[in-house]
Amino acid sequence: MSILSRLSTVVRGGSSTTTDRPHWAARLEDVKNGVVGGALRRLGWQPRVQPFHGYGSERSVRVLAKVLYASPSTPADYHDQPVHDMRTMAVRGWRNFAGQVAPHRTVHVLLGQQQFTTRADRSGIVDVTLEVSLPPGQHEAVLWTMPGNEVTADITVVPPTAQVGLVSDIDDTVMVTWLPRPMLAFWNAFVVHQSSRQVVPGMPRLYQRLLREHPQMPVVYLSTGAWNVFPVLKRFLYRNGYPDGPLLLTDWGPTNTGFFRSGPDHKHRSLERLRKALPDLRWILVGDDGQHDPTIYAEFAERHPEAVEAILIRELTEPEQLLAHGTRKPLAEPREDRGGPLSLSAPDGHGLLAKLQSLRMLAR
C-alpha cells in the first residue's frame, strides 16, 4: 500500500491491513473519558452499574448493563423508592447523557448461585452471555463493581415450550414522535418528559391480545435509540400498558469505524442474536414504514423463513413520513402477499388487530 493510500485510510478512520486504530472521534472520546474519569475519581466518585433487562434460555442468558461514575451519595439499588438511583436514573434522559461512563471496568455478576466476572467495553457497556442453568420465568442478576454498590438486573428466561416471540420497534411503532429524525435523539434525551409522549393508538391492545393468544410469548423491544434513555422508555412502556420485556438499544457516540453507530446494522445483528439464543421461536416482527423496518424484517425472513411468524408494519401518515425521512412516501413498501411469512400493514394497532382477526390469526 502506498504512503498516500495509508494516509487516506487513517484520515477516513477506516481499517486496513496496516492499521486497526479506531476512528479518530472514538480516540478523542477515549481521551475525554480518561481525563474526566480521573477527575471524578479524585473527587471520590465511584464506578457504579446501571442495570438493563436481559434475556435467555434455560441454558444461557444475556446480561446487559452500563458502568457510570456516581457520587458517593447516590444510592445503588432501591426498587420502590422514587429516588434517582442507579436502577431508575432520571425521568428526563438528559441526566443520563450528562453522566460519565467508566470504560473497561471489572463487573461481578451473581446469577443462579453462580458468580461470574466480566469487563465493560470502551463505552462502559456490559454485554455478556453467561452459561447458567435457570428455570423459566423472571430472575434477577446481582451486579457490582465493588462490595456495597450491588444492583439487580431483570432477566427473562424463556420457557422451552414457548413457540412465538414478539420483536417490536419503538419510535413511530409504539410511540408517536412527530419530530424530524435528526432531532429525535436530542428531543427524547433533553426535553421530553415521559408523560408527554404519545402512544400509537391500539398498539398496547394489540400486544396484550397477542400475549393472551401466546401466554409464554417473550416481548423484546428493538430500537436504534441510545442506552441512555433506557429508564425513560421503560417507564413509558409500563405506564401505557405494553408488556414488559428486554430493550435492545445502542451505544451513543463514536464507534471504532465512524461518528455514529449504524441503526440497520444494529437491528440485523440483534435479530440474528435472538435467533441463535432462542432457536425454537418463531418471531412476530413489528415496526413502521418510516425508516428501514420493512426491508430489515423482510431480509431476515428471507434468510430465516422458519424463524418468522409474521411481519406487522404500522403505516405512517404523509406528515409523519415527511418528518421521518424528508419525503411523503415510505422508504420501503411493506411486502404484503409477496410470498414468505404473513405480512400485514395498517395505520395503527387497531387496524393491525382487525386484519389479524379477519384472517383468524386472533380470536375476536
Secondary structure, DSSP 8 states (H G I E B T S, - for coil): --HHHHHHHHHHT---SS-----HHHHHHHHHHHHHHHHHHHTT-EEEEEE--EEE-SSEEEEEEEEEEE-TTS-S--SSS-S--TTT--SSTHHHHHS-B-TT-EEEEEETTEEEEEE--TTSEEEEEEE----SEEEEEEEESSTT--EEEEEEE--TT--EEEEE--BTTTEE--S-HHHHHHHHHHT--GGG-EE-TTHHHHHHHHHHHSTT--EEEEEEEEGGGHHHHHHHHHHTT-----EEEE--S--SSSSS--HHHHHHHHHHHHHHHSTT-EEEEEEETTSSHHHHHHHHHHH-GGGEEEEEEE---HHHHHHHHSSSS-SS---TTSSSSEEEEESSHHHHHHHHHHTTSS--
